[in-house]
Structures are given as C-alpha cells and as structure tokens.
Amino acid sequence: MWTRSCAQGVPDGNLSLPRPLNRVRRHRNRDTVRTPVHPLTPEDPRTVGPHRLLARLGAGGMGEVYLARAPGGDLVAVKLVKDDLAHDPEFRARFAREVRAARRVRGPFTPAVVDDDTGAEVPWMATEYVPAPTLKEAVREHGPLPPESLPVLVSGLARALEAVHGAGLMHRDLKPGNVLLSPRGPQVIDFGLARAVEGTVLTRTGQTFGTPAYTSPEQIRGRDVSPASDVFSLAGTVLFAASGEPPFGPASAKETLRRVLSDPPNLAAVPEGPLRDLLARCLAKSPGHRPNTAAVLDALADVPVPRTAHAWLPDGVTGDVHRLGERQAGERTRAGRARWRRHALIAGAAAAALVLVAGGGYALTALPGGGEPEGDTDPAAAGADATANGTGDGTAAGEAAGEGTADPAFAPQGYQQSLSSADGVAFSPDGERVYATGSLYFSVWDWRAGEITAFLDPSPSETDINADGVMAMVHADGVGPGHQDRIELLRDTDGTLTEEAVLVYEEQRTNPRNPALSSDGARVAVVANEPGRDGIEHVIHVWDVAAGERVLTVPLLGPDTFSHVFDLEFTADGERLLGTVSDGSERVLGVAVWDADTGDWVHYFEGPGNLGFAPHPTDPSVMALLEDTDRVRLVDLDTGTTLRDLGRIGEDDPDVGFSLAFSSDGERLYAGVGDPYGVTELLGTVWDTGTGEVLRDGDALLPGPLDPHPRDEFLAVVDPEAGQVLILDGENLTVVNELEQPD
C-alpha cells in the first residue's frame, strides 16, 4: 500500500466542464486577446528537468513561473525556486515536505502537482496548466460576479479546502489571486506552498505571512492557525467576488490589519439571506466560532444555485471562453500536442490490449503508436489564448481537463496521458499487463514491451484492484440532475474488460472515495459523506456488489476523536476493514480495525505520526504496521499483539515511509522510504516475514507504491520522482524495464 504522512481527503463533488476558460482582458476588438505570457529572456533556462520551457507566465514570492511542455506533450506550469531560497536548507526541507504533501491533494477544484525535483540544485515543481483567469483578474475585467454565481464559488472553494485539509495541509494564503475561474468551477492553486516560504523568507524580517485583507485575525497575531483560518480567507475571497473590493474595504496594509482585527466585514454586496449569514459566520474573529468546510457545504443546501453547474460564470465571460476555446483548438491542431492519437475503440479492435465489451460510459482509447509531434508549440502561439496561472500575486497551477468531452480539441490532457499522475500500480491476474492508477488516471501497459496500450476515458476518480482482476472504479460526478456518484465494477479476463456492476448513489454530494474491494469481489467499501448534526459527516459505506445495495454504514466513532479515514482495505477473508484515521488536521491518529459485517470496532492502533499498514495477503489476522519512528511490526488484528518486530527501515532513519506491501505469498514484506530533502535516492528494506531476517537492508530500489507479480517473479513500483513505473526482478530487485511516457 501507499502510505502517506498525513490524511487524504477529496472534495465532495464536481462541476461539469464544457470547455476550458481563457483569460480575456478588456479590448476594443472582440477577437483580440491580450495575454501576460512573455517570451523567454536570455537569462531564462530552456529546460527544467524533463520539461521544455516555452514562455514566462510570471513571478511569485517563491520564484519564477514558466509555461512548459511536459515529455508527454501536455502543457504544464513550472515553478522554479529563487536562488536565495534554493540555498536555504530550512526552506529546502520545508519545500520538499510541502510539495510531497501537495501531491496527495486530489479533486476537481485543486489542480494537481504532476512533477517535481526538490533535490535539484534549484528546486522546482510542475503543475497542471489551467488556461483560466484568476478571480482577481476576472473581476477587474468584467466586474463583480452576479449573486447566482456566488454559491458555486463558495461550494468549489469549500470542497477545494476540504481536499487540502484532508491531505494534512492548510492553504494559508487563499485570496482572489489564487483562485482560477474555470467552467468546471473555481480552481484553488498554491495550496500548502505558503508554509514553505513562511518561517524562512518573511520571518527573517519579522513580517506576518499572508495577504492582509484575506488573512485571519489569529494569523495576523502570529498564533497557531487551523483549517478555520482558511475558512476566514474563503469568505473574504467571496466578498471580493461579490463587491469587487476587499472584505474590509480598500485601505493601507496597516489600516487593513487593524480592520481585520477589530471591524466587521462589509457584507452589503451579498443579498440578505442564508449565504450572507454563512459568510458572516465564516468571518467571525474567533476561529472557534467559524463553521468548518463540511458545515459550509451543508449550509449551501438552502442556497439556490444555477440549474447547470457550468452556467455559473457571467455571460460575458462565457462568451469569451467559447471564442477563445475555438481559437485555442486551432492552435492545438496546428501545433500538434503529442504523439498520441485518440481513437474510439470497439470490441475486436486489434490495436488495443483491452476491450470494454459491456456498456458503462467508457471510451477505452487505444494508443496505436506512430505519429510524431507535428511541431513544437511556439511560445507566442502557446500563450496567445492562454492566461498565466501565476502572476505577481499568485503562481501557477493547472486544471485536470474535463472528462468525456465530445470535442477532441478539448479531450482530457492531464491525467489520461501522463504517467506522472499515477499513485498506484497493479499487475493483471495473468501478470502480463500493468495498470497504472491515480486520481482521474487509468492506463494499461504491456510491461514486457514497455508500451502503453490503452487508457480509460473518462478515467475514474480512484481505483482499487484485487488479485482476481476485479476493479472498483469510483466516479464522483458532482451535483445536479444527471450527475450521480457511482462505483463501477469491471473485470479483466484474459485482456478483456467486462462490466460486472454499477453501484449508483441516488443522493447528491456523497463523494465516494478511497475504494476497497474484497478479495472475492463480492463487496466494495468506500468513504462517503452523509448529512450530520453538525454538517457533513464522513462514514464508510459497504456495498453488496451482486445485490447492488448498500448493506452497511460505519460511522467514524471510536476511542479517539477523528473525522477522516483513508487507505481503506479489506483483510484477505473480507471480514475486517482497515483504515488510517485522522482528525482532518495535520495529525494522523492511528489505524482502525472494523468488523466488515457489523461495523463494530475490533481494535485501534493508536499512534500519532506517519502510520501506514498493509494487510497480509493470506493470513487475515495479520497486518504489517509502519510506525512514525519508521519501525515496522507484524501485529495481530484482534488483540493488537506484536507478532514480530522487524525493526527500522534502513539505517539512515529517514523521515517518511512511502510504500509497504507483502509479496503475493506473504513470505516477504517490502518497505520503501523517502528523504525529507528529496536529495537521496529512495531506497527501502525487505524482510523474510517468517523468520524476520532482513533480506535487503536499506538498499532496495522501492521509491513508491508497489505491487507484486501474481507469481512473485517481478515487482511493479511507481517512481513518483521520475514519473515512471519500474519493473523489478522479484528475487534481486534489479530493474528489468522502465515504463515511461514517450516523448
């Protein structure tokens, strides 16, 4: 399993995506677009890591932001750290931790980090590129958003923050310049990175971090901040959208800070009613008096929203979007994005390894090979209709493009064709194929040939795969009529995918996530949302696949106070459920064990820190437990007794453990580790579980999530730093093949 240093959360829903949104400035000619994309200067590098730079997008407090082409052909935004920060050891350590945590933030309102090298001489990170204006720019160009747009803005921001907080991060600098306006909903960028700068750059001069008008009172006073601080910033950002002015009015920085601490906000631009009352509560001076993100979303149930989610943008902006989208489609056609060519795949097509033979809403897209790029994107062409995702008041990020769109010019570009998005891997039952999975990503590989053969479109939000080739694919489709969250069950039989079942949620905003499939494929469990006394509560739902019914709801109650669960898994016999639990902050509280038939507590392994686990593949009473000290134990799930203390991972006492998995027969345990500075190679340890003997002591190439071959002849391992999947020899762990996206 892939063990995380903090809890992971995913937003409650999704807003449909008609087309990408590009920034449009006021201009005389309706077809003329001004853009802040600038040519590279002689001093700018031409490449950063594997990414070829195309143009300058802007600069932020951390460094320069560039438009770049990734190896797979996608456009990305690359942030290159300033030289003075690059040589600050404290900053490098913070930056590495925050980028690693930011990679775990997944959801429709939080553009993903797709690549980074925090150990480079000058650290950098790459994010998906969003051709969209910031809220700050849009309001300047077109004026305040209309009242009917505000609930969608609040909902998207709250869901984005829920994903950020669920991953153990806080934004700390949410403001109009860090919100991009896309037809699919607002996109929150730069989450978590504020903390890398805070404590290194600004504390050198004793300044308070943040943008004064949107900074919470407790942050101004230099006190410890909690997710409630981001809720304060959310409300201030929405007031700017409603009025075109900061929430406490225009003033000098000093006067603004005084007003934030002492004066009430100006709510006049928001119509009287539930939304205004909600924003007032979010702007309470005391963090304890503010609602959390779940309560914010629950309160929106009483607020009218547009009939269709994509209609939330003002008409003027929408018209500009359509015109610019058509122009951008032409530019993409001329430039030639990548070598991939999209084709509809029908049953029996020889070009693809997998065929979906039952209807399920998928287009299984074959990648037949051939067809080099017709040309590289010229910087001017690339930027002609695309806005900078980072300027002086923000930095860059990108948007996972829409799913299942009919127009090939707007075909999904991010996850579907970028292996760097993978955070999971599994062998097919016969061991001949490898599935790479991630948030909005699912690809199939002929691992012996090193070739990608197909990907699913639209890709699922998350996927779990059992040893028999049954796949539980979660689709959190959003809000409104026709948008129903669902879990789709597919089976791989000798290279053919067939649909087994579709489990549909009739309720809205359930946001199923973290799927866990029993070994026999009879049951699937997910974490989901339900209305609660104090807002939305997180629960575990267990579904009977054959009956198509939810048979169990498990509330997150136990010996400790927590509200989030992630890394959900069944034991080998399907009788217990395991999950890492968190209180939604930056603390992991422990590993919980539930009875999968009754939902009762079986045991609770308490231990704040970086805990991870892996259930034994053949013995349902045994689990491997990774503690925050990087010590690994085999434990009894019923009693909590230590069966075998395997010792620490490696000899260098690394800060974070990343991967933990048994071999298929359970006779070996693999543990990979990470370096908090991102400098050293990610090496791991291997034990003989029967004797406790250390077979590889801190020198095994195990940099990420892994899965053993059905006969333990090989290992498939995700290398998140390189954006590859490594195939290792099962005995000596040498590299047999490297799966990577073609240039």
C-alpha positions in Angstrom: 0.0 0.0 0.0 1.0 3.6 -0.4 1.4 5.1 3.0 1.0 8.8 3.4 2.4 11.2 6.0 -1.0 12.8 6.5 -4.7 12.1 5.9 -6.0 12.4 2.4 -9.4 14.0 1.6 -11.2 14.6 -1.6 -13.8 17.2 -2.3 -17.5 16.4 -2.1 -18.4 16.8 -5.8 -17.6 18.0 -9.2 -18.8 20.7 -11.5 -19.3 19.7 -15.2 -16.7 21.0 -17.7 -17.9 22.3 -21.1 -14.7 23.9 -22.2 -11.5 25.4 -20.9 -11.6 29.1 -19.8 -9.0 31.6 -21.0 -8.3 35.0 -19.6 -9.8 37.8 -21.6 -8.9 41.4 -20.9 -10.9 44.5 -22.0 -10.1 45.3 -25.6 -11.6 47.1 -28.5 -11.7 44.2 -30.9 -13.7 41.3 -29.6 -11.4 38.8 -31.3 -8.2 40.3 -29.9 -6.8 38.9 -26.7 -4.1 40.4 -24.6 -2.1 37.9 -22.6 0.6 38.2 -19.9 2.6 35.4 -21.4 6.0 36.8 -22.2 8.9 35.3 -24.3 11.8 33.8 -22.5 14.7 36.1 -21.8 18.4 35.2 -22.5 18.8 34.6 -18.7 16.0 32.1 -18.5 16.8 28.4 -18.7 15.4 26.5 -21.7 14.6 23.3 -19.8 13.7 22.5 -16.2 14.0 18.8 -15.5 12.3 17.0 -18.4 10.2 20.0 -19.3 10.9 22.3 -22.2 10.2 25.9 -21.3 8.0 27.8 -23.8 7.3 31.2 -22.2 7.3 33.2 -18.9 4.0 33.3 -17.0 5.0 35.5 -14.2 6.6 35.5 -10.8 5.5 35.0 -7.2 7.1 35.1 -3.8 8.7 31.8 -4.3 10.2 32.3 -7.8 9.6 32.3 -11.5 6.7 30.6 -13.2 7.0 29.2 -16.8 4.8 27.7 -19.4 6.4 24.4 -20.4 5.8 21.3 -22.4 6.0 18.0 -20.5 7.6 14.9 -22.0 4.1 13.5 -22.7 3.2 16.6 -24.7 0.9 18.3 -22.1 1.3 22.0 -21.2 2.4 22.4 -17.6 3.2 25.4 -15.4 6.7 25.1 -13.9 7.7 27.0 -10.7 11.4 27.5 -10.3 12.6 28.5 -6.8 14.5 31.7 -6.3 18.3 31.4 -6.0 18.4 32.7 -2.4 15.7 30.2 -1.3 17.4 27.4 -3.2 20.4 27.7 -1.0 18.4 28.0 2.3 18.5 24.5 3.9 15.4 25.3 6.1 13.4 26.3 3.0 14.5 23.3 1.0 13.4 21.0 3.8 10.0 22.7 4.1 9.6 22.9 0.3 10.3 19.2 -0.1 7.7 18.3 2.6 5.0 20.6 1.3 5.4 19.6 -2.3 5.3 15.9 -1.3 2.1 16.6 0.7 0.6 18.7 -2.1 0.9 15.7 -4.4 -1.7 14.0 -2.3 -4.3 16.7 -2.8 -6.7 15.4 -5.4 -10.0 16.7 -6.5 -12.0 18.6 -9.2 -11.2 22.0 -7.6 -7.5 21.6 -6.8 -5.2 21.3 -9.8 -2.6 18.6 -9.3 1.2 18.7 -8.9 2.4 16.4 -11.7 6.2 16.5 -11.3 8.9 18.0 -9.1 12.5 17.8 -8.2 13.0 19.1 -4.7 16.5 17.8 -4.6 17.8 19.7 -7.6 20.3 22.5 -7.3 17.4 24.8 -7.9 14.3 23.0 -6.7 11.2 23.1 -8.9 7.7 21.7 -9.3 5.3 21.4 -12.2 1.5 21.6 -12.0 -1.2 21.1 -14.5 -1.8 24.2 -16.6 -5.1 25.9 -16.3 -6.0 28.3 -19.2 -8.2 30.5 -16.9 -8.2 33.9 -15.3 -7.8 34.4 -11.6 -10.8 35.7 -9.8 -8.9 38.9 -9.2 -8.4 39.4 -13.0 -11.9 38.4 -13.9 -13.5 40.9 -11.5 -11.2 43.6 -12.8 -12.1 42.8 -16.4 -15.9 42.1 -16.1 -16.9 43.5 -12.7 -18.2 41.5 -9.7 -19.8 38.1 -10.1 -23.6 38.0 -10.1 -25.3 36.8 -7.0 -26.3 33.4 -8.6 -22.6 32.7 -9.2 -21.6 33.1 -5.5 -22.9 29.8 -4.2 -21.0 27.9 -6.8 -17.9 29.8 -5.9 -18.4 29.1 -2.2 -19.0 25.4 -2.8 -16.0 24.9 -5.0 -13.7 26.8 -2.6 -15.0 24.8 0.3 -14.5 21.5 -1.5 -11.0 22.5 -2.5 -10.2 23.4 1.1 -11.6 20.1 2.3 -9.3 18.3 -0.1 -6.3 20.4 1.1 -7.1 19.9 4.8 -7.8 16.2 4.3 -4.2 15.8 2.9 -2.9 17.3 6.1 -2.2 20.8 4.7 -3.6 24.3 5.1 -3.6 26.8 2.3 -2.6 29.8 4.4 -2.8 32.3 1.5 -6.2 31.9 -0.1 -7.1 35.0 -2.0 -8.6 36.1 -5.3 -5.2 35.8 -7.0 -5.0 32.1 -6.0 -8.4 31.2 -7.4 -8.8 30.4 -11.1 -12.2 30.6 -12.8 -12.9 27.6 -14.9 -16.3 26.5 -16.3 -16.0 23.4 -14.1 -15.8 25.5 -11.0 -13.2 27.5 -9.2 -9.7 26.1 -9.1 -7.6 26.7 -5.9 -3.9 26.9 -6.6 -0.8 27.2 -4.4 -2.2 25.1 -1.6 0.4 24.2 1.0 3.3 26.1 -0.5 2.8 29.1 1.7 4.2 27.2 4.6 7.4 26.5 2.7 8.0 30.2 2.5 6.6 31.1 5.9 9.3 30.8 8.6 12.1 31.3 6.1 11.6 34.3 3.9 9.2 36.5 5.8 10.2 35.7 9.3 13.7 37.0 8.5 12.1 40.4 8.7 9.5 39.7 11.3 6.6 40.1 8.9 3.3 38.2 9.1 2.7 35.9 6.2 -0.4 36.3 4.0 -2.3 39.0 2.2 -3.7 41.4 4.8 -7.2 41.7 3.5 -7.7 37.9 3.5 -5.6 36.9 6.5 -7.4 35.6 9.6 -7.0 37.5 12.9 -5.1 34.6 14.5 -2.7 34.5 11.6 -2.1 38.3 11.9 -1.4 37.9 15.6 1.1 35.1 14.9 -0.8 32.4 16.7 -1.1 28.8 15.7 -3.5 28.5 12.8 -6.0 25.8 12.0 -8.2 25.0 9.0 -10.6 27.6 10.4 -8.1 30.3 9.2 -8.6 29.1 5.6 -12.4 29.4 6.1 -11.9 33.0 7.0 -10.0 33.6 3.8 -12.6 31.8 1.8 -15.3 34.2 2.9 -13.2 37.2 2.3 -12.4 36.0 -1.2 -16.1 35.5 -1.9 -16.9 39.0 -0.7 -14.3 40.3 -3.2 -16.1 38.4 -5.9 -19.4 39.9 -4.9 -18.3 43.5 -4.5 -15.0 44.0 -6.4 -13.4 45.2 -3.1 -11.6 43.6 -0.2 -13.8 42.3 2.6 -12.9 45.2 4.9 -12.7 47.8 2.2 -9.7 49.4 0.4 -7.1 50.7 2.8 -3.4 50.7 3.5 -1.9 47.5 4.7 -1.6 48.8 8.3 -5.2 50.0 8.4 -6.4 46.8 6.8 -4.8 44.7 9.5 -6.5 46.9 12.1 -9.9 46.4 10.4 -9.4 42.6 10.2 -8.7 42.5 13.9 -11.4 44.9 15.0 -14.1 45.9 12.4 -16.9 43.9 10.9 -16.6 43.0 7.2 -18.7 44.7 4.5 -21.4 42.2 3.5 -23.6 44.7 1.7 -22.9 43.3 -1.8 -24.3 39.8 -0.9 -28.1 39.7 -0.8 -29.7 39.2 2.5 -30.3 35.5 3.2 -28.6 32.2 4.1 -25.5 33.0 2.0 -24.8 36.3 3.7 -25.4 34.7 7.1 -23.0 31.9 6.2 -20.2 34.3 5.1 -20.7 36.3 8.3 -20.1 33.2 10.4 -17.0 32.3 8.4 -15.6 35.8 9.1 -16.0 35.5 12.9 -13.0 36.9 14.7 -12.6 33.8 16.8 -11.7 30.6 14.9 -13.9 28.5 17.2 -17.0 30.4 16.0 -16.5 29.7 12.3 -18.0 26.7 10.6 -15.8 24.0 9.1 -15.8 23.2 5.4 -18.3 20.4 5.9 -20.7 22.8 7.7 -20.2 25.3 4.9 -21.2 22.8 2.3 -24.2 21.6 4.4 -25.4 25.2 4.7 -25.4 25.6 1.0 -28.2 23.1 0.7 -30.6 26.1 1.4 -28.9 28.4 -1.1 -30.2 28.5 -4.8 -27.6 27.5 -7.4 -27.7 27.7 -11.2 -29.6 25.0 -12.9 -26.5 23.7 -14.6 -23.1 23.8 -12.9 -21.2 25.1 -15.9 -23.6 28.1 -16.2 -22.2 29.7 -13.1 -20.0 32.2 -15.0 -21.3 35.5 -16.2 -22.5 35.6 -19.9 -19.7 38.0 -20.9 -17.0 35.6 -19.6 -18.8 32.6 -21.0 -18.9 34.2 -24.5 -15.2 35.0 -24.3 -14.5 31.4 -23.2 -16.2 29.9 -26.2 -14.5 32.2 -28.7 -11.1 31.6 -27.1 -11.7 27.9 -26.9 -12.3 27.8 -30.7 -9.1 29.7 -31.3 -7.2 27.5 -28.9 -8.4 24.4 -30.6 -7.0 25.7 -33.9 -3.7 26.4 -32.2 -3.5 22.9 -30.7 -4.4 21.3 -34.1 -1.6 23.2 -35.8 1.0 22.7 -33.1 0.4 19.0 -32.5 0.2 18.3 -28.8 1.8 14.9 -28.6 2.3 11.7 -30.4 -0.9 10.2 -29.0 -3.8 10.0 -31.4 -7.3 9.4 -29.9 -9.4 6.8 -31.5 -12.7 5.2 -30.5 -12.0 1.6 -29.6 -14.6 -1.1 -30.5 -14.7 -4.7 -29.5 -12.3 -6.8 -31.5 -10.0 -3.9 -32.4 -6.6 -5.4 -32.8 -4.7 -2.3 -31.9 -5.7 -2.3 -28.2 -5.0 -4.8 -25.5 -8.2 -4.3 -23.6 -11.8 -4.0 -24.9 -14.8 -2.8 -22.9 -17.5 -5.3 -24.0 -20.3 -4.1 -21.9 -21.8 -0.6 -21.8 -20.5 1.5 -19.0 -20.0 5.0 -20.2 -16.3 4.5 -21.1 -14.4 5.1 -24.2 -11.4 2.8 -23.9 -8.9 4.6 -26.0 -6.2 2.7 -27.9 -2.8 4.2 -28.5 -1.7 2.5 -31.7 1.7 4.2 -31.8 3.3 6.2 -34.5 2.8 9.8 -35.3 5.5 12.1 -34.0 4.5 15.6 -33.0 3.9 17.7 -36.0 5.7 20.6 -34.4 6.5 22.3 -31.1 4.3 24.9 -29.7 5.7 28.3 -30.4 5.7 30.4 -27.2 3.6 33.1 -28.7 1.1 30.6 -30.0 1.0 28.7 -26.8 0.3 31.9 -24.9 -1.9 33.7 -27.4 -5.1 32.4 -26.0 -3.9 31.1 -22.6 -3.7 33.0 -19.4 -0.9 32.9 -17.0 -1.7 30.7 -14.0 0.7 32.8 -11.9 1.5 36.5 -11.9 2.8 38.8 -9.2 0.0 38.0 -6.8 -0.2 34.3 -7.5 1.7 31.5 -9.0 1.0 28.7 -11.5 -1.1 25.7 -11.4 -3.3 23.7 -13.8 -6.5 22.1 -14.3 -7.3 18.5 -14.9 -9.2 19.0 -18.1 -12.8 17.8 -18.5 -13.9 14.3 -18.8 -15.6 12.7 -21.7 -16.0 15.8 -23.8 -17.1 15.2 -27.3 -14.8 17.8 -28.9 -11.4 16.3 -29.5 -9.8 19.7 -29.2 -10.9 19.6 -25.5 -10.1 16.0 -24.9 -8.7 15.3 -21.4 -5.0 16.1 -21.4 -3.7 15.8 -17.9 -4.2 12.5 -16.2 -5.2 10.4 -19.1 -1.9 10.7 -20.8 0.6 11.4 -18.1 2.1 8.6 -16.1 3.5 11.1 -13.6 -0.1 11.3 -12.3 0.0 7.7 -11.2 0.0 6.9 -7.5 -0.9 3.2 -7.7 0.1 0.2 -9.7 -1.1 -3.4 -10.1 -0.4 -6.4 -12.2 -3.2 -8.1 -14.2 -4.2 -11.6 -13.0 -2.0 -13.3 -15.6 0.9 -11.0 -14.9 1.1 -9.8 -18.5 -0.2 -6.3 -18.1 0.3 -3.5 -15.6 -2.4 -1.0 -14.6 -1.2 2.4 -13.5 -3.8 4.2 -11.5 -4.3 7.7 -9.9 -6.8 10.4 -9.4 -8.5 10.8 -12.8 -6.0 8.4 -14.4 -6.1 4.8 -15.5 -3.7 3.4 -18.1 -2.8 -0.1 -19.2 0.7 -1.2 -20.2 2.4 -4.1 -21.9 5.2 -4.1 -19.4 7.4 -6.5 -21.3 7.3 -4.3 -24.3 7.3 -1.1 -22.2 4.4 0.2 -24.2 1.2 1.9 -23.1 -1.7 0.1 -24.8 -4.9 1.9 -23.6 -6.4 4.2 -21.1 -10.0 4.8 -19.9 -11.8 7.9 -20.7 -13.3 9.3 -18.6 -10.9 8.0 -16.1 -12.2 7.2 -12.6 -11.5 9.4 -9.6 -9.9 6.4 -7.8 -9.5 2.7 -8.4 -8.9 -0.4 -6.4 -7.9 -3.7 -8.0 -7.9 -7.2 -6.4 -5.8 -10.2 -7.3 -8.5 -11.6 -9.5 -8.5 -8.6 -11.8 -11.8 -7.1 -10.4 -11.6 -3.3 -10.4 -13.7 -0.9 -8.3 -13.7 2.5 -10.0 -15.2 5.5 -8.3 -16.7 8.3 -10.2 -17.6 11.4 -8.2 -19.7 13.2 -10.8 -20.8 16.2 -8.9 -24.1 18.0 -8.3 -27.4 18.5 -10.1 -29.7 16.3 -12.2 -27.9 13.7 -14.2 -24.8 13.9 -12.0 -24.8 10.8 -9.9 -21.8 9.5 -8.0 -21.2 5.8 -8.8 -18.9 2.9 -8.3 -18.3 0.8 -11.4 -17.0 -2.8 -11.2 -15.1 -4.2 -14.1 -13.2 -7.5 -14.5 -10.1 -8.2 -16.6 -10.5 -11.6 -18.2 -7.5 -12.5 -20.4 -7.1 -8.9 -21.6 -10.8 -8.1 -22.0 -12.5 -5.7 -19.6 -16.2 -6.6 -18.9 -18.5 -4.7 -16.7 -19.8 -6.5 -13.6 -21.9 -3.9 -11.9 -22.6 -0.2 -11.5 -23.5 0.9 -7.9 -25.2 4.3 -8.1 -25.8 6.8 -5.4 -29.2 8.4 -5.5 -28.2 11.1 -3.1 -26.3 14.2 -4.1 -22.8 15.1 -2.7 -21.9 11.7 -1.4 -18.4 11.9 -3.0 -17.4 8.2 -2.6 -13.7 7.8 -2.4 -10.9 5.5 -1.2 -12.5 2.3 -2.6 -11.6 -1.0 -1.1 -12.5 -4.2 -2.8 -12.8 -7.6 -1.1 -10.6 -10.4 -2.4 -13.6 -12.2 -3.8 -15.0 -9.1 -5.4 -18.3 -9.5 -3.6 -18.2 -6.3 -1.6 -16.7 -2.9 -2.0 -16.3 -0.3 0.7 -15.8 3.5 0.2 -15.6 6.5 2.4 -18.5 8.8 1.7 -20.4 11.9 3.0 -23.7 11.9 4.8 -25.7 14.8 6.4 -24.9 15.0 10.1 -25.9 17.0 13.1 -23.1 19.5 12.7 -22.9 19.4 8.9 -21.5 16.7 6.6 -20.1 13.7 8.3 -17.7 11.1 6.8 -18.8 7.5 7.0 -17.8 4.2 5.5 -20.3 2.5 3.1 -20.1 -1.2 2.3 -21.9 -2.4 -0.8 -23.0 -5.8 -1.8 -22.0 -6.0 -5.5 -24.4 -8.7 -6.6 -27.4 -7.2 -4.9 -26.4 -3.6 -5.9 -27.2 -2.4 -2.4 -25.5 -0.6 0.5 -25.6 -3.1 3.3 -23.6 -1.3 6.0 -22.9 2.2 7.1 -20.0 2.6 9.6 -19.8 5.9 11.5 -16.3 7.2 12.3 -16.6 6.9 16.0 -14.2 5.3 18.3 -11.7 5.7 21.2 -10.2 8.9 19.6 -11.7 11.9 18.0 -11.4 11.7 14.2 -13.4 12.6 11.2 -11.4 11.3 8.2 -10.4 7.8 7.1 -8.2 6.9 4.2 -6.2 4.0 2.9 -9.2 1.7 3.4 -8.6 -2.0 2.8 -10.3 -5.4 3.5 -8.4 -8.2 5.1 -7.8 -11.3 3.0 -11.1 -13.0 4.1 -13.1 -9.9 3.8 -14.2 -10.0 7.4 -12.5 -6.8 8.6 -11.9 -3.3 7.3 -8.7 -1.4 8.0 -8.2 2.3 7.6 -5.8 5.1 8.7 -7.7 7.8 10.6 -7.2 11.5 11.1 -8.9 14.4 12.7 -8.7 16.4 9.5 -5.7 18.4 10.6 -2.1 17.6 10.1 -2.2 14.7 12.6 -2.6 11.0 11.8 -4.2 9.4 14.8 -3.8 5.7 14.1 -5.1 2.7 12.3 -8.6 1.4 13.0 -10.0 -2.1 12.5 -13.7 -2.7 12.0 -15.8 -5.8 11.6 -16.9 -5.6 8.0 -20.2 -7.3 8.7 -21.4 -5.3 11.7 -19.3 -2.1 11.6 -18.2 -2.8 15.2 -14.8 -1.8 16.4 -12.3 -4.7 16.6 -9.1 -2.9 17.5 -7.4 0.5 17.3 -3.7 1.0 16.9 -3.1 4.5 18.3 -0.1 6.4 17.4 0.2 10.0 16.1 2.7 10.4 13.3 3.2 8.8 9.9 1.4 5.5 10.2 0.9 3.1 7.4 -0.3 -0.5 7.1 -0.6 -3.5 4.8 -2.9 -6.5 5.4 -1.4 -9.9 5.0 -2.4 -11.4 1.6 -3.2 -14.9 3.0 -3.5 -14.6 6.8 -6.5 -12.4 7.6 -5.4 -11.9 11.2 -2.1 -10.3 10.5 -1.2 -6.8 9.4 2.1 -5.0 8.9 2.2 -1.7 10.7 4.6 1.1 9.9 5.0 3.5 12.9 6.1 7.1 13.0 9.5 6.1 14.1 9.9 4.1 10.8 9.7 0.9 12.8 7.8 -2.0 11.2 5.9 -4.6 13.2 3.7 -7.6 12.3 0.6 -7.4 14.6 -2.5 -9.4 15.4 -5.6 -7.5 14.3 -7.8 -8.9 17.0 -5.6 -8.2 20.1 -3.0 -5.7 18.9 -0.3 -8.1 20.0 3.1 -7.7 18.3 3.8 -11.0 16.4 7.2 -9.9 15.1 9.2 -6.7 15.4 11.0 -6.3 12.1 13.0 -3.2 13.1 13.5 0.0 11.4 13.5 0.8 7.6 17.1 1.1 6.5 20.0 2.6 8.6 19.7 6.3 7.9 16.5 7.0 9.9 14.6 8.6 7.0 11.7 10.9 7.9 8.9 9.4 5.9 7.9 5.8 4.9 6.3 5.7 1.5 5.5 2.1 0.5 4.6 -1.0 2.4 3.4 -4.3 0.7 3.6 -8.0 1.1 4.7 -10.4 -1.7 1.8 -12.4 -3.2 2.5 -15.4 -1.0 3.1 -13.2 2.1 6.6 -14.5 2.7 8.3 -11.2 2.1 7.5 -7.6 3.2 8.7 -4.7 1.2 9.1 -1.2 2.7 10.2 1.9 0.7 11.3 5.1 2.3 11.7 8.8 1.5 14.2 11.5 2.2 12.6 14.7 3.5 15.0 16.8 1.4 14.3 14.8 -1.7 18.0 14.6 -2.3 19.0 10.9 -1.9 17.6 8.0 -3.9 14.5 6.4 -2.4 15.7 3.1 -1.1 13.9 0.5 1.0 14.1 -2.7 3.0 12.9 -6.2 2.5 12.2 -8.8 5.2 11.5 -12.5 5.4 8.2 -12.4 7.3 8.6 -16.0 8.6 12.0 -15.5 10.2 12.3 -11.7 10.5 15.5 -11.9 8.6 16.5 -8.7 6.8 17.0 -9.6 3.1 17.7 -6.1 1.9 18.8 -3.5 4.4 18.1 0.0 3.1 19.4 -0.6 -0.4 16.4 -1.7 -2.3 15.0 0.5 -5.1 11.5 0.9 -3.8 10.6 4.6 -4.3 6.8 4.4 -4.2 3.6 2.3 -4.4 4.3 -1.2 -5.5 2.5 -4.4 -6.4 4.0 -8.0 -6.7 3.6 -10.2 -9.7 1.0 -12.9 -9.1 3.8 -15.5 -9.0 6.2 -13.0 -7.3 8.5 -13.2 -10.3 8.6 -9.4 -10.6 7.6 -6.2 -8.7 6.0 -3.1 -10.3 6.9 0.1 -8.5 5.8 3.6 -9.1 8.7 6.1 -9.1 6.9 9.4 -8.4 10.1 11.5 -8.7 10.9 10.2 -12.2 7.3 9.8 -13.4 7.9 6.1 -14.2 6.8 2.6 -13.3 9.7 0.3 -12.7 9.6 -3.4 -13.3 12.0 -5.1 -10.9 13.2 -8.7 -10.7 11.3 -10.4 -7.9 14.5 -12.0 -6.5 17.3 -9.5 -6.7 15.2 -6.3 -7.3 17.2 -5.2 -10.3 15.4 -3.1 -12.9 14.0 -5.2 -15.7 12.2 -2.5 -17.5 11.2 1.2 -17.1 7.7 2.3 -18.2 7.6 5.9 -19.1 5.6 8.2 -21.3 7.1 8.5 -24.8 8.4 11.9 -25.8 
